[in-house]
Structure formats: structure tokens, C-alpha cells
């Protein structure tokens, strides 16, 4: 892999110009093709020269030297820039490597990634060494720097989190601050520390992304004044237009939990919107099964079907994101000097590539993925199976809380008054209330309550996959919860389902108990099995993985179970504190 920290060395730059002069031959030559020029907004006929991982030239000229060059007949293809996912959460059971390799095979060759889990799962030195390691995957990998933890965590952990903010912001693989979920603390709580980090992000000439679902015009304007540059939480065409009118770069979302894109685009077309230049697509960290067809390619397909001009649709999936993040000199277009991320299409109306070059190497050809079987050194960077040195006790499963959490949908929880006998070994199946425990992964604290709406019959689900990396226990049966916890320890973390003393499902998450070291195709099957199992036990919503992820997330209403206790989100108050073990 030749691309060094998103730039090229002097020696390489000299080689690139030598190709133009005929002193070196291009490594690949795509001949007689039709390609998208995003600067002219036109389809152009010509040839594309590639040297290793970089586009050298595109246009009517042929290279003067072709000895050893791989000739590629492009006459039956339309070539577009590799797609860009501007808002990836690469920890949704999959891991950054497996997501990047899978994404590249369907044309999404650049990912802008959330760094949240690195802040909880490993130290800064190892995390930064991982960023170097990810340079070796086919996709170009960039990152954002979180300014808030998205939950409420103990003071010591909060201090450790805050110490990492500026080093991440200043890292050259990080090209954005955010996403800012704790904006109310800045706007209403007077949090000058976070406002300072926002200013430091701007000083570093990096954009800041917000998280403003349902925001009023006043909130949008005030957060723009405080420094926000982009936002991806629009749920309607009107919300998109509102954000655009205030100068926000606006992400149009098509995700497993918010598949709003078709209706948004239909609404934008109905309103006669003419310019799509400040919009980009995102799948916002969807769960594995949502990615069966790919990441950004389905978004472009939806746009084309909605009547968006093909040039605009492809630019929304590539160039507009690159321009926003200030990386358009490297990515998002087919032009001299860009990384050789190219998607070969059979027709401009079909964004699913039959062949893909990522960093100048084939990752898909003749509609078949070209895969690499190289081992990834996870352990070297501190990501190993979860090693729990403590055991679940009887005291850990005592449920005397007067207030529980009721599911309104997959992720929104309301408080409810508990009126069932929670002292029994197994809660009856005539209601859909279950025990719920959040346990510190180091065994230092616990929070207990009841969860309504998750299951009416499942003995136990234990998960080390969560927003903070702590352990979640849900179920009707104390004995089953103990057995599920025991099995979780044996497999080194993951998701385990137990009913009536029998393990009925398990998904090992061998990377710190949060991510699977599996290929995406296999993981998609396992997630589907998990969904089907939970349906049989009374889970009536669509995305249980997001339920587990967001139980502790303070950016969602109304009540949350967090490492410091049961929290009232609106008041930002601890209703019932965590108990030290």
C-alpha cells in the first residue's frame, strides 16, 4: 500500500510525473471508457492512467510508455468516483476492517468513521497505532473526534475521556469534530469546555457535525453561530431545506432505524429543489443486515429512482462529501492526483458496480468480490476476547427499583411505575416486563430496574455489546441470567440468549466483547438469526441491536440506564444512582 497518511512521498510524486513524461509506464490503463467529470458535471469519453494507487491522467491522450501496463477495456463501462460514507459507526457488531472491506466491494471506498469505541476499549497509543494499521485496508479510512461520550459516565472515566479529546482532534487522520450529541450542554448548560473544543476544531480547519433531531430554527441558527457545519438528522424534506437555508452541509439518511431517504427525496423533488450541491448520503451506522446490497450504492439508486439527475446523484455519493471535509484534492473525483477509487458501472442508472478499483487494486471484478485473507493484528493493538475476572452474585440480581423503563420503540424509553413482584426467580409470561441490569465491565458497579416491551418470555439475554462497553442483562429468569453470564465469560464476550436452562443463541464478539471478527456475510446471517429468535420471545420492534446500543445513550428521550444510574434525560438528573458492588 503506497498511500502514506493520505499523502505521497517526494519519491512517489516524482514517479507520478515521470509517467506523464513517458519515463515510467502506468501500472493500469483504462482505455476507451466513459467517466464522470464532477467539475464539468458531464460524462466524458477518454482514457484513465493509473500508477499504483493514484490517478495520473484522464482524457483523450494515451501514455507514451506502456511496457508492463495492465490494459483494461472500458468501452462497455461508465466509471464514477468511489463512493464516500461520511458518517460511519464501524462498531455495530462488525469492526472497522470488516466493514471497510465489505463496503469497498460494493463501491463505497472511503469511510469517515466514529472514534467512540476506541475511547472506551483501548488506550490512546494503541488506538493511534490502529489508525496506522487501517491504512492497509482497501478503503480510505478517516475518523471523527468525539467531543462527548454520548452517555453519562463516572467522573474518573469522564476525566479520561476529556484528556483524549484534543489529541484526537489534532491527529491528521481525523477530519471532523463530533458528532455533537451533547449540544444542549453547550447551548443551555454553559459548557465552555466543550465550546473550547469546538473552537479548537475550527482553528484546526476541520468541520463540526451536529446531532439535532427535530431542532427548531432558533436551535439550528444558534448552533450554527457556535460553530456547527453539518447535520444528518433530517427526517423530512422540510427539515432538509431548513438546514440547507442556514448553510448546513446536510446528510440525507437511509439507515436501518431511520430509512427516511426515499420520502425525503420525493419531498425535495415535489418542492422543486434545483441544487443538490450541499447534500450527501449516509447510512448512519446501520446494523449488518441492512447492508446486504452495500452502503452508498443503494442510496444513489434511491435518488435516481426519485428523479434526481444522475450526475447530481453520483456527486452526492462521492464529491460533495469530499469537498465538505476538505479532501477533494485526494478523493471524490476522477482527476489527476486523486486516489484510484473507481467504480465500473454497466449503466449510469445502475450504481451497483460490476468492478471496483480501490487504491488502484481490484476488490471486485466481473461482479465477483476479490477478497484478501490477510490476518489483522487485533491483539497487538489491545483488542482481545473479553476477560471478566469477576462473577455474577445473588446481590447483582436484586430488583427493588420503583421506576422501570418502557420501550416506545427500539430506542426511546419512557418511565413507568413498577407494580409487579420482582422478588421471584422468574417473572411470569402474562406481561412483557423483564429484569434489566447494567454491569460495569470491570465489576465495580451495577444498576438494576425492569424493562417493559423487550420480551414476554425469554429467560435471559446477556450482552457485552453496548454504547459504553459495559454489560447488559435482560430477562425473565434469574437462573437463566446467571447461565447466560457464565457462557458470555466462556466465549470472551458477545451476545448470549438462554431460556429454561439452555443456550439458544450465541454470537461471540471476540474484539473486546463489542465487535465480531467475522466476515460481513457471516455476520449478516448471525444478526438475522438473533432477530428471529427474539421475535419468538416477544420482541416486536425491528432492530434489537440498536436497543442494546442505545440503552445508555443520553441523546435520546426520556429515561436511560447509564453507568451512574437511572437518568432523566431532559433534566439531566440521576433518578436512582448506581450501586457499588
C-alpha positions as CSV (number, residue, x, y, z in Angstrom):
1,X,0.0,0.0,0.0
2,X,1.7,3.2,-1.2
3,X,-0.6,5.9,0.2
4,X,1.2,7.3,3.3
5,X,-1.0,9.1,5.8
6,X,-3.2,10.3,2.9
7,X,-0.2,11.9,1.1
8,X,2.6,10.7,-1.1
9,X,6.3,11.0,-0.5
10,X,8.6,13.1,-2.7
11,X,10.0,10.0,-4.5
12,X,6.5,8.8,-5.4
13,X,5.5,12.3,-6.6
14,X,8.5,12.2,-9.0
15,X,7.4,8.8,-10.3
16,X,3.9,10.1,-10.9
17,X,5.2,13.0,-13.1
18,X,7.6,10.6,-14.8
19,X,4.6,8.6,-16.1
20,X,3.3,11.7,-17.8
21,X,6.7,12.2,-19.5
22,X,6.9,8.6,-20.7
23,X,9.8,7.7,-18.4
24,X,7.6,5.3,-16.4
25,X,4.7,3.2,-17.6
26,X,1.3,3.4,-15.8
27,X,0.5,0.3,-13.8
28,X,-3.1,0.3,-15.2
29,X,-4.6,1.9,-18.3
30,X,-8.4,2.0,-18.7
31,X,-8.9,2.5,-22.4
32,X,-11.9,4.0,-24.3
33,X,-14.3,4.5,-21.4
34,X,-16.9,7.0,-20.3
35,X,-16.2,8.6,-17.0
36,X,-17.9,11.2,-14.8
37,X,-16.1,14.5,-14.6
38,X,-17.6,16.2,-11.5
39,X,-16.0,19.6,-12.3
40,X,-17.7,19.8,-15.6
41,X,-20.7,17.9,-14.4
42,X,-20.5,15.8,-17.6
43,X,-19.8,12.3,-18.8
44,X,-16.6,12.3,-20.7
45,X,-15.1,9.8,-23.1
46,X,-11.4,9.0,-22.9
47,X,-8.7,7.0,-21.1
48,X,-7.6,6.8,-17.4
49,X,-4.0,6.3,-16.5
50,X,-3.2,4.8,-13.0
51,X,0.1,4.4,-11.3
52,X,-0.2,2.2,-8.2
53,X,-2.8,3.9,-6.1
54,X,-3.1,7.2,-7.8
55,X,-4.8,8.6,-10.9
56,X,-2.2,10.2,-13.2
57,X,-4.3,11.4,-16.1
58,X,-7.8,11.2,-17.6
59,X,-8.7,12.4,-21.1
60,X,-8.1,11.8,-24.8
61,X,-4.3,11.1,-24.6
62,X,-2.7,7.7,-24.4
63,X,0.5,7.1,-22.3
64,X,3.8,7.2,-24.3
65,X,5.1,4.1,-22.5
66,X,3.0,1.1,-21.6
67,X,5.6,-1.7,-21.0
68,X,4.2,-3.9,-18.2
69,X,0.9,-1.9,-18.1
70,X,-2.3,-3.7,-17.3
71,X,-4.7,-2.8,-20.2
72,X,-8.4,-2.6,-19.2
73,X,-11.1,-2.3,-21.8
74,X,-13.5,0.3,-20.5
75,X,-15.7,0.6,-23.6
76,X,-18.7,-1.2,-22.0
77,X,-18.4,0.7,-18.7
78,X,-19.3,4.0,-17.2
79,X,-16.8,4.9,-14.5
80,X,-17.7,7.0,-11.4
81,X,-15.6,8.0,-8.4
82,X,-15.6,5.6,-5.5
83,X,-18.5,6.3,-3.1
84,X,-18.0,8.0,0.3
85,X,-19.8,7.2,3.5
86,X,-19.4,10.4,5.5
87,X,-20.9,9.2,8.8
88,X,-19.9,5.6,9.7
89,X,-20.2,3.9,13.1
90,X,-17.9,1.0,12.4
91,X,-18.6,-0.9,15.6
92,X,-22.2,-2.2,15.1
93,X,-21.2,-5.8,15.7
94,X,-18.9,-5.6,12.7
95,X,-15.5,-4.0,13.0
96,X,-13.8,-1.2,11.0
97,X,-11.8,-3.6,8.9
98,X,-14.7,-5.9,8.0
99,X,-16.9,-3.0,7.3
100,X,-14.3,-1.3,5.1
101,X,-13.5,-4.4,3.1
102,X,-17.2,-5.2,2.5
103,X,-18.1,-1.6,1.7
104,X,-15.3,-1.4,-0.9
105,X,-16.6,-4.5,-2.7
106,X,-19.9,-2.7,-3.4
107,X,-18.3,0.7,-4.3
108,X,-18.0,2.6,-1.1
109,X,-14.3,3.1,-1.0
110,X,-14.0,5.8,1.6
111,X,-15.4,5.9,5.2
112,X,-15.4,8.8,7.7
113,X,-15.5,6.8,11.0
114,X,-16.7,7.4,14.6
115,X,-13.9,7.0,17.1
116,X,-16.2,6.5,20.1
117,X,-15.4,2.9,20.9
118,X,-11.6,3.5,20.8
119,X,-12.1,5.9,23.7
120,X,-13.6,3.1,25.8
121,X,-11.9,0.0,24.6
122,X,-8.2,0.8,24.3
123,X,-5.7,3.4,25.3
124,X,-4.8,6.3,23.1
125,X,-1.4,4.9,22.0
126,X,-2.9,1.6,20.8
127,X,-5.8,3.4,19.2
128,X,-3.5,5.6,17.2
129,X,-1.5,2.6,16.1
130,X,-4.7,1.0,14.9
131,X,-5.3,4.1,12.7
132,X,-2.0,3.3,11.1
133,X,-3.0,-0.3,10.6
134,X,-6.2,0.6,8.9
135,X,-4.1,2.3,6.2
136,X,-3.6,-1.2,4.8
137,X,-7.3,-1.9,4.1
138,X,-8.7,-1.3,0.6
139,X,-10.8,1.7,1.6
140,X,-9.5,5.1,2.6
141,X,-10.2,5.4,6.4
142,X,-10.7,8.8,8.0
143,X,-12.1,9.5,11.5
144,X,-14.1,11.9,13.6
145,X,-13.1,13.0,17.2
146,X,-15.9,12.8,19.7
147,X,-16.4,15.8,21.9
148,X,-18.8,14.0,24.3
149,X,-19.3,10.4,25.3
150,X,-23.0,10.1,24.3
151,X,-23.7,8.7,27.8
152,X,-23.3,9.8,31.4
153,X,-20.2,8.1,32.9
154,X,-18.4,8.2,36.3
155,X,-16.2,11.2,37.0
156,X,-12.9,9.3,36.6
157,X,-13.9,7.9,33.3
158,X,-15.1,11.4,32.2
159,X,-11.7,12.9,33.0
160,X,-10.0,10.1,31.0
161,X,-12.4,10.8,28.1
162,X,-11.7,14.6,28.2
163,X,-7.9,14.1,28.2
164,X,-8.2,12.4,24.8
165,X,-10.3,15.0,23.0
166,X,-7.5,17.3,21.9
167,X,-5.0,14.7,20.8
168,X,-7.7,13.1,18.7
169,X,-8.8,16.4,17.2
170,X,-5.2,17.2,16.2
171,X,-4.5,13.8,14.6
172,X,-4.1,14.0,10.9
173,X,-6.4,11.0,10.2
174,X,-9.2,12.9,12.0
175,X,-11.0,15.3,9.7
176,X,-14.1,16.3,11.8
177,X,-15.2,17.1,15.3
178,X,-18.4,15.5,16.5
179,X,-21.0,14.3,16.1
180,X,-22.0,16.6,18.9
181,X,-24.8,14.9,20.8
182,X,-24.4,16.9,24.0
183,X,-25.2,20.2,22.3
184,X,-27.8,21.1,25.0
185,X,-24.9,21.3,27.5
186,X,-23.2,23.9,25.2
187,X,-26.3,25.8,24.3
188,X,-28.2,25.8,27.6
189,X,-25.8,24.4,30.2
190,X,-22.9,26.9,29.7
191,X,-20.4,24.2,28.9
192,X,-17.4,26.3,27.9
193,X,-15.0,23.4,27.9
194,X,-16.9,21.8,25.0
195,X,-17.3,25.2,23.3
196,X,-13.5,25.5,23.6
197,X,-13.1,22.1,21.8
198,X,-15.4,23.3,19.1
199,X,-13.3,26.4,18.6
200,X,-10.2,24.3,18.6
201,X,-11.8,22.1,15.9
202,X,-12.4,25.2,13.8
203,X,-8.9,26.5,14.4
204,X,-7.7,23.2,13.0
205,X,-9.8,23.9,9.9
206,X,-11.9,20.8,10.5
207,X,-15.7,20.9,10.3
208,X,-18.0,20.1,13.2
209,X,-21.0,17.8,12.9
210,X,-24.1,18.2,15.0
211,X,-26.9,15.8,16.1
212,X,-30.1,17.9,16.1
213,X,-33.2,15.8,15.6
214,X,-36.4,17.9,15.5
215,X,-34.4,21.1,16.1
216,X,-36.3,24.4,15.9
217,X,-35.0,27.2,13.6
218,X,-33.7,29.0,16.6
219,X,-31.6,26.0,17.8
220,X,-30.3,25.5,14.2
221,X,-29.3,29.1,14.0
222,X,-27.7,29.3,17.4
223,X,-25.7,26.1,16.9
224,X,-24.5,27.5,13.6
225,X,-23.3,30.6,15.4
226,X,-21.5,28.3,17.9
227,X,-19.7,26.5,15.0
228,X,-21.7,23.6,13.6
229,X,-21.1,22.9,9.9
230,X,-23.1,19.8,9.1
231,X,-26.1,17.8,10.4
232,X,-27.6,14.5,9.4
233,X,-30.8,14.1,11.5
234,X,-33.4,15.5,9.0
235,X,-36.5,13.2,8.8
236,X,-38.5,15.2,6.3
237,X,-37.8,17.3,3.2
238,X,-38.8,20.5,5.1
239,X,-36.1,19.8,7.7
240,X,-33.5,19.3,4.9
241,X,-34.5,22.6,3.3
242,X,-34.4,24.3,6.7
243,X,-30.8,23.1,7.3
244,X,-29.7,24.0,3.8
245,X,-31.1,27.5,4.1
246,X,-28.9,28.1,7.1
247,X,-25.8,26.9,5.4
248,X,-25.5,23.4,6.8
249,X,-23.9,20.6,4.8
250,X,-26.8,18.1,5.1
251,X,-26.6,14.4,5.3
252,X,-29.6,12.5,3.8
253,X,-30.0,9.4,5.9
254,X,-31.0,5.9,4.8
255,X,-30.4,3.7,7.8
256,X,-31.8,0.6,9.5
257,X,-33.5,2.6,12.1
258,X,-34.4,5.7,10.0
259,X,-34.9,4.8,6.4
260,X,-36.1,8.3,5.5
261,X,-34.3,8.8,2.2
262,X,-37.0,7.8,-0.3
263,X,-39.6,10.1,1.3
264,X,-37.1,13.0,1.8
265,X,-36.1,12.9,-1.9
266,X,-39.6,12.6,-3.1
267,X,-40.4,15.7,-1.0
268,X,-37.4,17.6,-2.3
269,X,-38.4,16.9,-5.9
270,X,-42.0,17.9,-5.2
271,X,-40.8,21.2,-3.8
272,X,-38.8,21.9,-6.9
273,X,-35.4,21.9,-5.3
274,X,-32.8,22.6,-8.0
275,X,-29.4,22.3,-6.3
276,X,-28.1,19.2,-4.6
277,X,-24.6,20.5,-4.0
278,X,-24.6,20.7,-0.2
279,X,-26.1,17.2,0.4
280,X,-24.5,13.8,0.9
281,X,-25.8,10.4,1.7
282,X,-25.3,8.4,4.9
283,X,-26.3,5.1,6.3
284,X,-25.5,6.3,9.8
285,X,-24.0,3.1,11.2
286,X,-26.7,0.6,10.2
287,X,-26.8,-2.9,11.6
288,X,-25.3,-5.6,9.4
289,X,-28.4,-6.9,7.7
290,X,-29.2,-3.5,6.3
291,X,-26.0,-3.7,4.3
292,X,-26.9,-6.7,2.2
293,X,-26.8,-4.6,-1.0
294,X,-24.0,-2.3,0.1
295,X,-23.7,1.1,1.7
296,X,-23.9,4.2,-0.5
297,X,-24.8,2.4,-3.8
298,X,-28.4,1.8,-2.6
299,X,-28.7,5.5,-1.6
300,X,-27.7,6.6,-5.1
301,X,-30.2,4.1,-6.6
302,X,-33.0,5.6,-4.5
303,X,-32.0,9.1,-5.7
304,X,-32.0,8.0,-9.3
305,X,-35.5,6.4,-8.8
306,X,-36.7,9.6,-7.2
307,X,-35.8,11.6,-10.4
308,X,-32.5,13.1,-9.3
309,X,-30.2,13.8,-12.2
310,X,-27.6,11.1,-12.5
311,X,-24.6,13.5,-12.2
312,X,-26.1,15.0,-9.0
313,X,-26.8,11.6,-7.6
314,X,-23.3,10.3,-8.0
315,X,-21.8,13.6,-6.8
316,X,-23.9,13.3,-3.6
317,X,-22.5,9.9,-3.1
318,X,-18.9,11.0,-3.6
319,X,-17.6,14.5,-4.4
320,X,-19.9,16.5,-2.1
321,X,-18.7,14.7,0.9
322,X,-15.0,15.1,-0.2
323,X,-15.5,18.8,-0.7
324,X,-17.1,19.2,2.7
325,X,-14.3,17.5,4.5
326,X,-11.6,19.3,2.6
327,X,-10.2,16.1,1.0
328,X,-11.4,16.8,-2.6
329,X,-7.8,17.0,-3.7
330,X,-7.5,13.3,-3.0
331,X,-10.9,11.8,-3.2
332,X,-14.4,12.1,-4.7
333,X,-13.5,12.7,-8.3
334,X,-11.8,11.2,-11.3
335,X,-9.0,13.6,-12.0
336,X,-5.2,13.8,-11.8
337,X,-3.8,13.3,-8.4
338,X,-6.7,11.5,-6.8
339,X,-6.6,8.1,-5.1
340,X,-7.6,5.5,-7.6
341,X,-11.0,4.6,-6.3
342,X,-13.1,3.8,-9.3
343,X,-16.5,2.1,-9.8
344,X,-17.2,0.5,-13.1
345,X,-20.9,0.6,-14.0
346,X,-22.9,-1.2,-16.7
347,X,-25.3,1.8,-17.0
348,X,-25.5,5.2,-15.4
349,X,-28.9,4.3,-14.0
350,X,-27.4,1.4,-12.0
351,X,-25.0,2.4,-9.3
352,X,-24.1,-1.2,-8.4
353,X,-20.6,-1.6,-9.8
354,X,-19.6,-4.8,-11.7
355,X,-16.0,-3.9,-10.9
356,X,-14.2,-1.8,-8.3
357,X,-10.7,-0.5,-8.0
358,X,-9.8,0.6,-4.5
359,X,-6.4,2.3,-4.1
360,X,-5.6,1.1,-7.6
361,X,-6.2,-2.6,-6.8
362,X,-9.2,-4.8,-7.8
363,X,-11.6,-5.5,-5.0
364,X,-14.4,-6.5,-7.3
365,X,-14.2,-7.8,-10.9
366,X,-16.8,-9.4,-13.2
367,X,-19.4,-9.0,-10.5
368,X,-17.4,-11.1,-8.0
369,X,-15.6,-9.8,-4.9
370,X,-11.8,-10.1,-4.9
371,X,-11.0,-10.8,-1.2
372,X,-7.9,-10.7,0.8
373,X,-7.3,-13.3,3.5
374,X,-4.5,-11.5,5.4
375,X,-4.7,-11.7,9.2
376,X,-5.3,-8.5,11.1
377,X,-3.2,-8.0,14.2
378,X,-6.0,-7.1,16.6
379,X,-4.3,-8.5,19.7
380,X,-1.2,-6.4,19.0
381,X,-3.4,-3.3,19.5
382,X,-5.1,-4.5,22.6
383,X,-8.3,-5.9,21.2
384,X,-8.7,-9.4,22.6
385,X,-11.6,-11.5,23.9
386,X,-13.2,-10.1,27.0
387,X,-11.6,-11.4,30.1
388,X,-14.0,-11.0,33.1
389,X,-12.2,-11.7,36.3
390,X,-15.3,-11.5,38.5
391,X,-18.6,-13.4,38.8
392,X,-22.2,-12.5,39.0
393,X,-23.6,-12.7,42.5
394,X,-27.1,-13.0,44.0
395,X,-26.9,-9.4,45.1
396,X,-26.4,-8.3,41.5
397,X,-29.9,-9.6,40.7
398,X,-31.9,-7.7,43.3
399,X,-34.6,-5.6,41.7
400,X,-36.3,-3.2,44.1
401,X,-36.4,-0.1,41.9
402,X,-39.8,1.6,41.9
403,X,-39.4,3.0,38.3
404,X,-38.7,1.0,35.2
405,X,-38.1,1.7,31.5
406,X,-40.8,1.1,28.9
407,X,-39.9,0.8,25.3
408,X,-41.8,3.2,23.0
409,X,-39.8,1.9,20.0
410,X,-36.4,0.4,19.5
411,X,-34.5,3.2,21.2
412,X,-36.9,5.6,23.0
413,X,-37.7,4.7,26.6
414,X,-40.3,6.1,28.9
415,X,-40.5,5.7,32.7
416,X,-43.2,3.5,34.2
417,X,-44.2,2.6,37.8
418,X,-43.3,-1.0,38.6
419,X,-46.1,-2.9,40.2
420,X,-45.1,-6.5,39.7
421,X,-43.4,-8.7,42.3
422,X,-39.8,-8.6,41.2
423,X,-38.5,-10.9,44.0
424,X,-39.5,-14.1,42.1
425,X,-37.0,-16.3,40.4
426,X,-38.8,-16.0,37.1
427,X,-41.2,-13.3,36.1
428,X,-44.5,-14.6,34.7
429,X,-45.2,-14.6,30.9
430,X,-48.5,-12.8,31.3
431,X,-46.8,-9.4,30.9
432,X,-43.8,-8.1,29.0
433,X,-41.7,-6.8,31.8
434,X,-38.2,-8.3,32.3
435,X,-35.3,-7.8,34.7
436,X,-32.7,-5.3,33.4
437,X,-29.2,-4.9,34.8
438,X,-26.3,-2.7,33.6
439,X,-23.0,-4.0,35.0
440,X,-19.6,-2.4,34.8
441,X,-17.3,-4.5,32.7
442,X,-14.7,-4.2,35.5
443,X,-17.2,-5.4,38.0
444,X,-17.2,-2.2,40.1
445,X,-20.9,-1.1,40.0
446,X,-24.4,-2.1,38.8
447,X,-27.7,-0.5,38.0
448,X,-31.0,-2.6,38.3
449,X,-34.5,-2.0,37.1
450,X,-37.2,-3.5,34.9
451,X,-37.5,-3.2,31.1
452,X,-41.0,-3.3,29.6
453,X,-41.5,-4.2,26.0
454,X,-38.4,-6.2,25.2
455,X,-39.7,-9.7,25.8
456,X,-42.6,-11.6,27.3
457,X,-40.9,-15.0,27.7
458,X,-37.1,-15.0,27.2
459,X,-35.2,-16.3,30.2
460,X,-32.1,-14.2,29.6
461,X,-30.1,-12.1,27.2
462,X,-26.6,-11.1,28.2
463,X,-24.6,-8.7,26.0
464,X,-21.2,-7.1,26.2
465,X,-22.2,-5.1,23.2
466,X,-23.4,-1.7,24.4
467,X,-22.8,2.0,24.0
468,X,-20.2,2.2,26.8
469,X,-18.8,-1.4,26.5
470,X,-20.5,-2.4,29.8
471,X,-22.6,-5.5,30.2
472,X,-26.4,-5.6,29.7
473,X,-28.5,-8.4,31.3
474,X,-32.2,-8.6,30.3
475,X,-34.6,-11.5,31.0
476,X,-37.4,-13.1,32.9
477,X,-35.3,-15.6,34.8
478,X,-32.6,-15.1,37.4
479,X,-31.1,-18.6,36.9
480,X,-31.1,-18.1,33.1
481,X,-29.3,-14.8,33.5
482,X,-26.6,-16.4,35.6
483,X,-26.1,-19.2,33.0
484,X,-26.0,-16.6,30.2
485,X,-23.4,-14.6,32.0
486,X,-21.3,-17.7,32.6
487,X,-21.5,-18.6,28.9
488,X,-20.6,-15.0,28.0
489,X,-17.4,-15.3,30.1
490,X,-16.5,-18.6,28.4
491,X,-16.8,-17.2,24.8
492,X,-14.9,-13.9,25.7
493,X,-17.8,-11.6,25.2
494,X,-20.7,-11.3,22.8
495,X,-24.5,-11.8,22.9
496,X,-25.9,-14.9,24.6
497,X,-29.6,-16.0,24.8
498,X,-30.6,-18.6,27.4
499,X,-34.1,-20.0,28.1
500,X,-35.1,-22.7,30.6
501,X,-31.5,-23.5,31.3
502,X,-30.5,-23.9,27.7
503,X,-28.3,-21.7,25.5
504,X,-30.5,-21.0,22.4
505,X,-28.2,-18.5,20.6
506,X,-24.8,-17.0,20.9
507,X,-22.8,-14.5,18.9
508,X,-19.1,-14.3,20.0
509,X,-17.7,-10.7,19.9
510,X,-14.1,-11.6,20.3
511,X,-12.8,-8.0,19.8
512,X,-13.2,-6.6,23.4
513,X,-16.7,-8.0,23.6
514,X,-18.1,-5.4,21.3
515,X,-17.1,-6.4,17.7
516,X,-17.1,-9.7,15.8
517,X,-14.0,-10.8,14.0
518,X,-16.2,-12.3,11.2
519,X,-16.7,-11.5,7.5
520,X,-19.8,-9.4,6.9
521,X,-21.7,-12.1,5.0
522,X,-21.4,-14.4,8.0
523,X,-22.3,-11.7,10.5
524,X,-25.4,-10.7,8.5
525,X,-26.7,-14.3,8.9
526,X,-26.0,-14.3,12.6
527,X,-27.8,-11.0,13.1
528,X,-30.8,-12.2,11.2
529,X,-30.9,-15.3,13.4
530,X,-30.7,-13.1,16.5
531,X,-33.7,-11.0,15.3
532,X,-35.7,-14.1,14.5
533,X,-35.0,-15.7,17.9
534,X,-36.0,-12.5,19.8
535,X,-39.2,-12.2,17.7
536,X,-40.3,-15.7,19.0
537,X,-39.8,-14.3,22.6
538,X,-42.0,-11.3,22.1
539,X,-39.6,-8.6,20.7
540,X,-42.0,-6.6,18.5
541,X,-39.6,-3.9,17.2
542,X,-37.3,-4.0,14.2
543,X,-33.8,-3.6,15.4
544,X,-32.7,-5.2,18.7
545,X,-29.1,-4.4,18.1
546,X,-29.9,-0.7,18.4
547,X,-31.9,-1.3,21.5
548,X,-28.8,-2.7,23.2
549,X,-26.6,0.0,21.8
550,X,-28.7,2.9,22.9
551,X,-30.0,1.9,26.4
552,X,-27.3,4.2,27.9
553,X,-27.4,6.9,25.3
554,X,-28.3,10.3,26.7
555,X,-29.1,11.9,23.4
556,X,-32.5,10.1,23.2
557,X,-35.6,10.6,25.4
558,X,-36.8,10.1,28.0
559,X,-35.1,7.8,30.6
560,X,-31.8,5.9,30.4
561,X,-29.8,3.4,32.3
562,X,-26.3,4.7,32.5
563,X,-23.0,3.9,34.4
564,X,-24.0,6.5,37.0
565,X,-27.6,5.3,37.4
566,X,-31.1,5.7,36.0
567,X,-31.2,9.2,34.3
568,X,-33.9,11.6,33.4
569,X,-32.6,12.8,30.0
570,X,-34.5,16.2,29.9
571,X,-33.4,17.3,33.4
572,X,-30.0,15.5,33.1
573,X,-30.5,14.2,36.6
574,X,-29.8,10.9,38.3
575,X,-33.1,9.5,39.5
576,X,-31.5,6.4,41.1
577,X,-27.7,6.1,41.4
578,X,-25.6,3.1,40.5
579,X,-24.7,0.7,43.4
580,X,-21.1,-0.1,44.1
581,X,-20.5,-3.9,44.1
